[in-house]
């Protein structure tokens, strides 16, 4: 495939895709907007190592000087992390970030779009975006949901971000036709906590099941992807009641400051980190590392 001038695929990633070697995509909004320095860079490098340890090639995706880079590697990660004013790109404004020559971290939706464009079928993130609390007033809903419905990529996450309205997010996923599969669990996880009280109708006891389901869906002509709900490791779980208490205070803080749109989630995560004395940041690192490990297993199963 001849690539546009504004897309660069790292040679290792390109060769792996062409050769059928497992590849796992990784986002960069967590690098540019999700975690403070130096934890952001340390985590991005940890995820690349975790994917390699699982037998797959990592493809960290971001925009640097208007070029969509698929496979940033350590030098690209450091360069993007050092950007003074990085944009937070979703699928609908990724083209603008590229055309404007910006540096940008890619959200779930943008990373899913870039993955599909390059032929990468598995992507690991922390948690997806979804329906925000108070959406009945604001209509605030993440572009991630539409991207999952329209794009044939397996997304491994610890459920949705705990800042969201979880029941409404699950309802929207069902309406959009996105299958949500619990990975060795029967209950939808909520980022920092392993459960939500919301049962899942679909589950997989291993990566082979997810891989077979994806192949079957493609053979049946399904256009969209699969959301694999992978709970945070038990050792790093934070009880839901504690998270809810911190969240209520954080939401009040963000509302008082008039924060809206794409800025809501980063501000809430920062407020949670402060109010939890760093416990939520540690949990965030561990859950996304766990997701990268499971994604590598699924990518390996897809190519076996």
N, C-alpha and C positions, 0 to 999 in steps of 0.2 A: 504494500500500500504506500503510495506517495503521499507524504505528509505535507500539510500547509507549512509555510515558513514560520508561523507562530506556534507550532507544536514541536517539542523536542522530546523524544523517548530515549532514555538512557540505553546505550547499546546492550547492556546485560539484560535489561527488562525486555527490549525488543527481541533479542535472540531467544529469551525464555518463552515469550508468547508464540513466536514462530515455531519453536521446537516442542511445544506442549509441556514445558516445564511449569510447575505450579507457581503462580504469581498472586500476591495479595496487595491490593491497593490500600494506601493509608492517607488520611486527610491531613490538612495543615491548618484548619481553623483552630484546632486545639493548640497549635504552635503559636499562631499570631494573636488569638483572642481568648483562648480557653484557659491557659495556665500562665503563671508569672515566671519570669526568668529567675534562675537558670533551669527551673524544673521543666519548662517547656521543651528546651533543647535536649535535656537529659532523657525526657520521656520519648521524644521523637526517635532518638537513637536507640533507646531500649526497645521500642516497637520494631525497628528494623532488625535488631539482633534476635528478637523473639520469633519473628517470621522466618529468619534464616535457620534458627535452631529447629523449627518445625519442618524444614525441608523445602521451603518455598523462597522465592525471590521477592523482596519488598519493593514496592513502587510507591514511594511517597510523592504525592501530587501537589503542586502549587504553581503560582504564576510569578515569574521574575522578569521585570522590565518588559512586560507585555508578551512573554513567551510562556505557554503552558508547558511545564516541565513534568514529565512522568518518570519518576525515578530520581528524586533530588539527591539522595545520598547525603553523607555527612557535610560536605561542603555546601551543597544547596540548602540544607536545613539551617546551617549557621548563617548563610547569606539572608534567607528569608526572615529568620528570627531577628536579625539586626536591622531590618527595614524600619524606617522612621514612622511611616504612616501606612501600614498595609491595609488593603481593602479586604472586606470579608465577602467572598464571592459565593453566591448561590448559582444554581443552574441558569436562572433567568437573566442574571447580569454578569455571568462569566465572560461572555463575548465583549461586553463593555470594558471590563477590566483589562482584557487582552488588547482591544483596540486603543484604549487610552494609555497603554504602556505602563500599567501599574504593577506593583507588587501586590499579591493577594494570597491569603490563605483560603483554601477551598472547604466549604461546608460539606455536609453529607450529600446534598443534591448535586453540587458541582462535581464532587469526587465520583459519584455514581455516573454522571454524564461523561466525564473524562474517561472513566474506566471502560464504559461500554464502547466509546469511540475507538479505544485502543485494543479492544478484545480481551480485557481483564474481567473475569467473572466473579471474583470474590473481593470483598472490601470489609475491613475492620475499622470500627469507630468506637467511641465511648457510648453515647446514647443518641438516638435520632431526635430530631425536632418533631413537634406535633401540634396539637391544639392547646393554645395557652389558656391559663385560668382567666375567666372573665371573657372568653371568646364570644359569648352570647351578646356582649356589648361592643366588643372591639373587632370581632371577626378576625382575630389574630391567629393565623394558622401557618405552620412552617411549610415551605416549598418542598421539604424532604418527602412529605407524604405523596405528593403527585409524582415526584421522581421515582419513588419506589414502585408506584403503580405502573409507570410507563417504561421502565428501563430494566432489561434482563440481567440484573446483578444480584448476587447473594450478599446481603448486608448483615454482618454479625455485630450485635450491640447488646448492651446490658439493659435492654428495653428502651424506654424513652427517658428523657431528662426529667428529673424529679420536680423541676420547676413548672411542669405542664399539668394540664387536666388529663389524667391518665385514662379514666373511663371514656371520655370523649375522643381521645386519640385512638384508642382501640376501635371505637365505633367507626371512625373515619377510615381507618385502615381496612376494616371489613367492607365498608361501602365502596371503597376504591378497588377492592378485589386483591388486596395484598395479603397473602398467607403469612401468618405469624406463627412460627414454629418454636416451641420451647426446647432448648438444648438440654436434655437430661433434666427437665423440669416440667411441671404441669401448670405453673402459675406465672403470670407475667411479672418479670422483675422491674423494679423502678430505680435503676441507676445505683444509688447507694445501698439499697435494700434488696434482698433476694425475692421478696414477694410483694404483692399489691392487694391480695384478696380477690384478684380477678383471674378466673380459670381460663386456660387455653385449651382449645379443642384439638390442637395439633401438637405433637411432640416428636422428638428424634432422640434415640438413645446413642447415637454416634454420628460421625461425619458422613459415613457412607449413605445413610438414610437421606440426609440433606442433599447430597450429590445426586442420588437417584431421583429425588423429587424434582430437582431443578431440571435434569435432563428430560424427565417425563413431561414436565410443563412446557418445555421448549418444543418437544415433539408434538404436543397437542396444540401448539400455536399460541400459548400464553405470551403476551407481550411484556409483562412486568417481571419484577424480581421476587425475592423471598426475604422476609425479615426473620433472622435467627435471634431469638431472645435468650441470651446467655447470662445467667445470674453472676453477680460479683462473687468472688471466693468468700466462703463463710467467715474466714479469719478476719476479713476486712469490712464486713457488713456493718452498717450503722442502723440501729433500730429506727423504724419508720416514724415513731412518735417523736423521737429526738430530731430527726430531719424535718418533720413537719413544723416543729416549734421554731427551729432556725429559719425555715422557709417563710413562715408567716412574718417574722421580723424583717427578713431580707426583702420580701415583696413590698412591705410598707415603706421601706427605705427607698427602693427603686421607684415606686409610684410617687413618693414625695419629691423625688428629684426629676420627675417628668421624663424618665427614660422610656423609649419606645422602639419598636422594630427590631432590627438585628442587634441592637445594643443591649437588649433586655437580658439575654442569656449570659453573656460575659459579665455583666454587672451583678447579676444574681449569684453566679458562681464565685465571684470575688467576695461578695457579702457573706456567702455561706462559709467560705474559707476563713474569713476573719472571725465570724461568730462561733465557728467550731474549733478555733485555735489550730487550724491546719488539718483536722481529721478528714474533712471532705476532700481536700487535695490529695492526701495519701490514698484514700479510697478510689479517687478518680484514676490515679496512676495505675493502681492494681487491677481495676476492672478493665481498663483499656488494654493492658498487657495480656490479661486473660482472654480478651476478645481476639487479639492478634494471634494468640496461640491456637485457639479454636478455628480461626479463619484459615490458618496454614494447614490444619488437618483437613478441612473441607476442600481447600484448593488441591491438596494432594489426592484426595478421593476423586475429585472431578477429572483428574488427568490419569487416573489408574485404569 
